[in-house]
Amino acid sequence: MGSVYSYETASGARRYRIAYRRPDHSQTSERGFKTKRDAELRLAELELSKSRGDYVNPTQARVTVAAWGGRG
């Protein structure tokens, strides 16, 4: 299970960050959630996708335009 943390931006706005472990046990985080509820919902979504085996690492899911155009 992950955690939700609050932080303050340079402009003074409160935002939330989530920290969680990927299926390969490396730790990562996502930030910029405007509400705690949004952060909690994202964290729950990630935990559910991990338990179902549907988790896709966002950094490995990036596809370049050249690679996308070559697919037919």
C-alpha positions as a Markdown table, in Angstrom:
| # | Residue | x | y | z |
|---|---|---|---|---|
| 1 | Met | 0.0 | 0.0 | 0.0 |
| 2 | Gly | 1.2 | 3.5 | -0.7 |
| 3 | Ser | 1.0 | 6.8 | 1.1 |
| 4 | Val | -0.4 | 10.3 | 0.5 |
| 5 | Tyr | 1.6 | 13.4 | 1.5 |
| 6 | Ser | 0.8 | 17.0 | 1.2 |
| 7 | Tyr | 3.3 | 19.7 | 0.1 |
| 8 | Glu | 3.3 | 23.4 | -0.7 |
| 9 | Thr | 4.1 | 24.8 | -4.1 |
| 10 | Ala | 6.3 | 27.8 | -4.7 |
| 11 | Ser | 3.1 | 29.9 | -5.1 |
| 12 | Gly | 1.8 | 28.7 | -1.7 |
| 13 | Ala | -0.9 | 26.3 | -3.0 |
| 14 | Arg | -1.3 | 23.0 | -1.3 |
| 15 | Arg | -0.9 | 19.9 | -3.4 |
| 16 | Tyr | -0.7 | 16.2 | -2.7 |
| 17 | Arg | 1.8 | 13.5 | -3.7 |
| 18 | Ile | 1.5 | 9.7 | -3.6 |
| 19 | Ala | 4.3 | 7.3 | -3.0 |
| 20 | Tyr | 4.0 | 3.6 | -3.9 |
| 21 | Arg | 6.0 | 0.6 | -4.9 |
| 22 | Arg | 5.9 | -0.8 | -8.4 |
| 23 | Pro | 5.5 | -4.6 | -8.9 |
| 24 | Asp | 9.3 | -4.8 | -9.3 |
| 25 | His | 9.5 | -3.4 | -5.7 |
| 26 | Ser | 11.1 | -0.1 | -6.8 |
| 27 | Gln | 9.6 | 3.0 | -5.1 |
| 28 | Thr | 8.2 | 5.8 | -7.1 |
| 29 | Ser | 5.8 | 8.8 | -6.7 |
| 30 | Glu | 3.4 | 11.0 | -8.5 |
| 31 | Arg | 2.6 | 14.5 | -7.5 |
| 32 | Gly | 0.4 | 17.5 | -8.4 |
| 33 | Phe | -3.0 | 16.3 | -7.1 |
| 34 | Lys | -5.2 | 19.2 | -6.2 |
| 35 | Thr | -7.2 | 17.4 | -3.6 |
| 36 | Lys | -6.4 | 14.6 | -1.2 |
| 37 | Arg | -9.3 | 12.6 | -2.5 |
| 38 | Asp | -7.9 | 12.7 | -6.0 |
| 39 | Ala | -4.5 | 11.5 | -4.7 |
| 40 | Glu | -6.2 | 8.7 | -2.7 |
| 41 | Leu | -8.3 | 7.6 | -5.8 |
| 42 | Arg | -5.2 | 7.5 | -8.0 |
| 43 | Leu | -3.4 | 5.4 | -5.4 |
| 44 | Ala | -6.4 | 3.0 | -5.1 |
| 45 | Glu | -6.5 | 2.7 | -8.9 |
| 46 | Leu | -2.8 | 1.8 | -8.9 |
| 47 | Glu | -3.1 | -0.7 | -6.2 |
| 48 | Leu | -6.0 | -2.4 | -7.9 |
| 49 | Ser | -4.2 | -2.6 | -11.3 |
| 50 | Lys | -1.2 | -4.1 | -9.5 |
| 51 | Ser | -3.4 | -6.8 | -7.8 |
| 52 | Arg | -5.0 | -7.6 | -11.1 |
| 53 | Gly | -1.7 | -7.8 | -13.0 |
| 54 | Asp | -2.7 | -4.9 | -15.3 |
| 55 | Tyr | -0.1 | -2.4 | -14.0 |
| 56 | Val | 1.8 | -0.6 | -16.8 |
| 57 | Asn | 4.9 | 1.4 | -15.8 |
| 58 | Pro | 4.3 | 4.9 | -17.2 |
| 59 | Thr | 7.9 | 5.4 | -18.2 |
| 60 | Gln | 7.9 | 2.2 | -20.3 |
| 61 | Ala | 4.6 | 3.1 | -21.9 |
| 62 | Arg | 5.9 | 6.1 | -23.8 |
| 63 | Val | 6.0 | 5.7 | -27.5 |
| 64 | Thr | 7.7 | 8.1 | -29.9 |
| 65 | Val | 5.8 | 9.4 | -32.9 |
| 66 | Ala | 8.2 | 7.7 | -35.3 |
| 67 | Ala | 7.6 | 4.3 | -33.6 |
| 68 | Trp | 3.8 | 4.9 | -33.6 |
| 69 | Gly | 3.8 | 5.9 | -37.3 |
| 70 | Gly | 5.6 | 2.7 | -38.3 |
| 71 | Arg | 2.9 | 0.5 | -36.9 |
| 72 | Gly | 0.3 | -0.6 | -39.3 |
